[in-house]
Amino acid sequence: MADSDASIMPAADDIPKAENFTQVGVVSEERGRLQVQEHKISVSESARRKIHIAAASGNWIEALSYSRIPSQWWRIPLNGREMTALHVAVSMRKTSFAEKLVNCMEMHDLEIPMVDGNTAFCLAAMTGNVKIAGILLRKNRRLPWIRGQNNMLPIQLASSAGHISMAEFLFQALPLDLHNSMPFQDIANLFFFTIDNNIYSVASKLLNRYPKLATMENEGGFTALQMLAQISSSQEAIGDEDIVRSLFKGMGKEEESLNYAKLSTAMFDAAKYGNTMILKFIFKYYPELLFEVDSTKQRNLLHIAILHRQEAVYKLILKQGDFKNMMVQLVDFNDNNVLHLAAKLDKPEQKFGLSTNYVQMRTEETWFKEVQKIVPPSMKTKKNKDGLTPIELFHQSHKELHKESASELKSLANTLIVVATLIITLGISVAITIPLNDIDSTLTPIFRKKTWYIIFFISVGLETSFCAASMLFYASAILPSNVEPQDESIRLQENKVRFGSVTLFISAGFMLVASIASATLIFEFLSSWSPYFTFGVGVLVFILHFTLDHALWSKYISHLVLTLSKVTPVKFERLFGPISKVYKSYHPLQKRRSLN
């Protein structure tokens, strides 16, 4: 009968502990793998295949029917990899079958290895099945110390496979004085496996026991902090703040062996990948590194953040006080200041996960203008070794992107202006053809006929107005401006298309109301529920559209609100000032006339 593969972690008290180093036999040469003579028993290929199928499907009754000859059939290798029935059941996550089979086996039977050296317990660690691992461990407490493939312990196999629950379970099975039970290099390897696979709970516990791990390097020459620094903020996992805190505590205890060059490299990597959490800890424990300069290109932390478009890191640096005034003054080996770096565009197809060029170009324009705010006026005209000012470098590096962005926006505006033309044509044609007769009739559903006429003409008027506004927005995005092509702001062009899309959508809503009103006026014989039904279907279409394109409209609305919020009161005063003056001068005259 087949079983489930439920994975339930055993209680901590049920986990057997290793008593000492000699008892568990850590080293592979000393552990004495069991080479059972029953492996050599002559068994037909058909019988092996049937046992394999029964174990893979978890059918215990069928396995017993083939197990009468020979005895101790669970020791028989079933294929070229020398997998036994237990290996098959564990790899296929057949928990019930494995439990029943373990009850029939002797303790040393669980140590039978495959060709690659993996025991069934190693397979359970690699597949992350905690429940099966608990069943095997209760039978034989030596299993966590028997190495599998690549001479790795089960906990190392579980960590390298990224199984967090299994790694935590196996770590509980290890003694507190781990260094007395396994070589310290194995502890270090386990630590780096957990870091590499985001198993931070185990890594933090190892660090708390052995602070020396904070300054050790892996086979690639990276410290744990360097490994964590290369994880972007969007990829941060649960518990990463705990492991970083433990790392800095460990480094504080190992000051003598601390490599400041590695720490500096980790800081620059964190700035490059946007890992603000690590930077916050560095600024707290090692604030002097804020002024560190990368010797390869003579760039400081602010340069790195600006070059790699890490806005969160950029804002974090600016919050550190007046230090930014000194950091801004530095130029690299090519005489590039921070504004030159903001003007660069390196490998845009890899830097941004954006589907349209104009979105990227708008982001680049916004970023360049943001950096301009912190740069002194004199640096805006400084030239680098190529003889280019920041704005000239921006135009040069973004030339192709700007051209493609402008082309995309104009193509989009061309398509949408056709839609707007159709809507306004329909609205005007319906308005001039609707019959005007028997205006005071009360036979129309819901409202009187006169009310329906009012609703219709107001809807047509608003529909035409909003549609005409959208056409003007689209036309201004399509028609060439009076500035040079490279000076034309893609952000402004995109805003025109966005405002056009919003007004076009509003126009479509009024067209729906006008259509319902016109149908009611023309077809008086319609039932009273007809307008409700038509309006409900139309609203349902709008709701469905908003649901499907929720993210798009959320961005549109938030961007429009942000754009309007940036319009200062001074600009509003310039816009509405003349109108206000005319009103104020006219209003007292009206009061005087009313008094007279």
FIVEXDO-720866 format. One record per residue (C-alpha): y, z, x negated. Coordinates in steps of 0.2 Angstrom, whole numbers, plus 2048, in hexadecimal, padded with zeros to 3 digits. Each point is the difference from the previous one (the first is absolute). Layout:
! residues N
YZX/...
//
This chain:
! residues 596
800800800/8117FB7F9/80D80E7FD/8138017FE/8098027EF/80B80E805/8088097F1/803812802/80580B7F1/7F580F7FD/808811800/8068067EE/7F480F801/7F17F4802/8047F67F0/7F48057F2/8098037EF/7FA7FC7EF/7FC8107F6/8037FA7EE/8007F27F5/7EE8017F9/7F9802812/8087F0807/7FD7F57F1/8107F6800/7FC7F47F2/7F67F1805/7F48017F1/7FC812805/7FE7FE813/7EF7F87FF/7FF7F380D/7F080180A/7F57F17FD/7F380280D/7EF7F87FE/7FF7FD812/80C7F27FD/7F27F67F9/7F580180F/7FA7EF806/8097FD811/8007EF808/8117F7802/7FE800812/7FF813801/80F8027F5/80A7F580B/7FB809810/8058117F8/8117F87FA/8047FA812/7FB811808/80B8097F4/80F7F4802/7FF801813/7FD813800/7F07FE80A/7F68107FA/7F17FD80C/7FD7EE7F9/8028067EE/7F280D804/7F57F3807/8007F77EF/7FF8107F5/7EE805803/7FB7F67F1/8058047F2/805812801/8118057FA/8077EF805/8128067FD/7FD7FE7ED/7FC7EE801/80D7F47F9/8037F380E/8097F27F6/8057FA7EF/80E80D7FF/7F380E803/808806810/7F580D809/800803812/80D80E7FE/80C7F57F6/7FF7F380E/80380D80E/80F8077F6/8087F07FC/7FE7FA813/807811805/7F180580A/803813801/7F280580B/7F37F67F7/8068077EF/7FF812806/7EE7FE807/7FB7F77F0/80880E7F5/7F680D809/7F07F77FB/8057FE7EE/7FF80C7F1/8108057F7/7FD7F57F1/7FD7F180B/8137FF804/8037FD7ED/7F77EF800/80C7F37F9/8027EE804/8017F37F2/8138037FE/7FD8137FF/807805811/7F680D809/801801813/80E80D7FE/80A7F47F5/7FF7F480E/80580D80D/80F8037F5/8057EE7FE/7FE7FD813/80A80F804/7F380780C/8038137FF/7F380580D/7F27F87F6/8068077F0/800811807/7EE7FE806/7FB7FA7EE/80980E7F8/7F880D80A/7EF7FA7FA/8057FE7ED/80F8087F9/7FE7F77EF/8067EF809/8138027FC/7FC8007EE/7F47F17FF/80A7F17FA/7FE7EF808/8077EF7FB/80B7FF7F1/7FB8127FB/80B80680E/7FE81080A/7FF7FF813/812808802/8067F27F4/7F87F380A/807806810/8118017F9/8007EF7F8/7FA7F9811/80F809809/7F680C80B/80C80E802/7F580B80B/7F17FE7F5/80A8047F0/806810808/7EF804806/7F87FE7EF/80E8097F7/7FC80F80B/7EE7FF7F9/8078017EE/8028117F8/8118077FC/7FD8007ED/7FD7EE800/8037FE7EE/7F180B7FD/7F57F380A/8067EF7FA/80A7F97F1/813801802/8017ED7FE/7F67FE810/80C80C809/80E7F57F9/7F77F0807/7FE808811/812805800/8067EE7FD/7F37F980C/80880B80E/8127FB7FB/7FB7EE800/7F8801812/80D80C808/7F580F801/80E80B7FC/7F8810807/7F38007F3/80C7FB7F2/80C80E805/7F180D7FE/7FB7F97F0/8128017F9/802812806/7F08047F6/8047F67F1/8137FD7FD/7FB7F67F0/7FC7F180C/8127FD803/8037FA7EF/7F07F77FD/7FE7ED800/7F37F5808/7F77F27F8/80F7F4803/80C80C7F7/809806810/803812805/7FD805812/813800803/8017EE7FA/7F27FC80C/80980880F/8117F97FB/7F97EE803/7FD804812/80E7FA80B/80780C80D/7F87F580E/7EF8047F9/8018127FE/7F1809806/7FD811808/80180E7F3/80A7F67F3/80E80D7FF/7F480E7FC/7F87F67F2/8117FC7F9/805812801/7F08067F7/8037F37F3/8128067FC/7F9812800/7F27FB7F4/80D7F77F4/80A810800/7F18097FA/7FC7F37F3/8127FD7F9/7F97FF7EE/7F57F1804/80C7F780C/8047EE7FB/8127FE805/7FF7ED7FD/7F27FF80D/80A80B80C/80F7F47FD/7F57F1804/7FA808810/812803805/8047ED7FE/7F07FB809/80480C80E/8127F7801/7F87EF800/7F380380E/80C80B80A/7F78117FE/80E80C804/7F580F802/7FB7FF7ED/8127FD7FC/805810809/7F480A7F6/8067F87F0/812804804/7FB812804/7F68047F1/8077F47F3/8127FC805/8047FA7EF/7F57F0803/80D7FA80C/80A7F97F1/7F07F87F8/8027EE7FB/7F17F37FF/8007FB7EE/7F87EF803/80E7F980A/80D80E7FF/800804813/802811808/7F9806811/80E7F980A/7FD7EF7F8/7EE800805/803805812/80D7F3802/7F67F27F8/7F080480B/80A802810/7FA812802/80D80780C/7F9811802/8008037EE/8117F97FE/80780C80D/7F680E7F8/8097FD7EF/8117FF808/7FD811808/7FE8087EE/8138027FF/80C7F77F4/7F27FB7F4/8007EF808/8127FC7F9/7F88017EE/7F17F6805/80A7F2808/8097FD7EF/7F07FC7F7/7FB7ED7FC/7F07FA7FB/7FC7F57F0/8057F180A/811808804/7FB801812/80880E80A/7F9808810/8087F280B/7F97F27F5/7EF808804/804801812/8047ED7FF/7EF7FC7F9/7F17F980A/7EF8027F8/7F17F9808/806801812/7F07FA807/7F78107F9/80E80C802/8027FF813/7F47FF80E/80B7F680B/7FC7F180A/8117F7800/80C7FC7F2/810805809/7FA812802/7FD8017EE/8117F87FC/80980C80C/7F780F7F7/8067F97EF/8127FE806/800812807/7F98077F1/80C7F77F4/80F80780B/7F9811800/7FF8017ED/8127F97FF/806810808/7FB80B7F1/8067F47F3/8128017F8/80A7F0803/8007FB7EE/7ED7FF800/8007F480E/8077F27F5/7F78057F0/7F57F27F8/7EF8027F9/7F97F67F1/7FD7F180B/813800804/7FD804812/80980D80B/7F680980D/8067F580E/7FC7F07F6/7EF8077FC/7FD804812/8047EE806/7F67F97F2/7F080A803/8017FF813/8057ED801/7EF7FA806/7FD80F80B/8127FE808/7FD7EE803/7EF803809/80780E80A/80F7F6806/7F47F2805/7F480C809/80F80880A/8077EF805/7EF7F9805/7FE81080B/8117FF808/7FD7ED804/7F1805809/80780E80A/8107F6804/7F57F3809/7F980F80B/811806803/8067EF806/7F17FE80C/804811808/8137FD802/7FC7EF807/7F480780D/80D80E805/80E7F3803/7F57F3809/7F980E80C/812807803/8077EF805/7F27FB80B/7FC80F80A/8057FE813/80E80B807/7FD802812/7FE80E80D/80780C7F3/80180F80D/7ED7FE804/7F6810800/7EF7F7800/7FD8017EE/7F580E7F9/8078107F9/8127FB800/80C7F680A/8027EE7FC/8128037FA/7F980D7F4/7F37F57F9/80E7F37FC/80A80D7F7/7F18057F6/7FC7EE7FC/8117FA7FA/8038107F6/7EF7FD7F8/8037EE7FC/8118057F9/7F980D7F4/7F27F57FC/80B7F27FB/80C80B7F6/7F28087F6/7F87F07FD/8107F87FA/80380E7F5/7EE7FE7F8/8047ED7FE/8108057F6/7F780C7F5/7F27F37FC/80D7F27FD/80A80B7F4/7F08037F7/7FC7ED7FF/8117F97FC/8068017EE/80D80D7FC/80F7FE7F5/7F980A7F1/7F57F97F2/7EE800805/7FB80D7F3/80D80C807/7FA7FE812/7F9811805/7EE7FE807/802811807/80F7FA80B/7F67F1805/7F180A805/80B80C80A/8077F080A/7EE7FB804/7FC812805/80F80280C/7FC7EE807/7EE806803/805810809/80D7F780B/7F47F2804/7F380D805/80D80880C/8047EF807/7ED7FD804/800811809/80F7FB80B/7F87EF803/7F1809807/80C80980D/8097F0804/7EF7F7803/7FA80D80C/811800809/8007ED802/7EE7FF806/80580D80D/80F7F6806/7F77EF801/7F0806807/80580C80E/7EF800808/7F980A7F1/7F9811804/8098107FB/7F48047F2/8037F07F7/80F8057F6/7F88107FB/7F07F77FB/80A7F37F6/80B80D7F8/7F180A7FB/7F77F27F8/80F7FB7F6/8038127FA/7EE8017FB/8027F17F5/80F8087F8/7F78107FD/7F17F77F9/80B7F77F4/8088107FB/7EF8087FD/7F97F27F6/8107FE7F5/805813800/8028007ED/80B7F1800/80C80680E/8008117F8/8067F97F0/80D7F5809/80780E80A/80180C7F1/8087F37F5/80D7FC80E/804812802/8018027ED/80B7F17FF/80C80680E/8008127F8/8077F87F0/80F7F9809/80D80D7FC/80D80780C/80D7F67F6/7F77F0804/7FF804812/813804800/8047EF7F8/7F57F880D/806809810/8118057FA/80A7F2807/7F7801811/804813800/8127FD7FC/8027F380E/7F780C80D/80B80F7FB/8107F5801/7FA7FA811/7FA810807/811809801/8087F1809/7F280280E/804813801/8137FC802/7FC7F380E/7F580C809/80E80E7FF/80D7F3807/
//
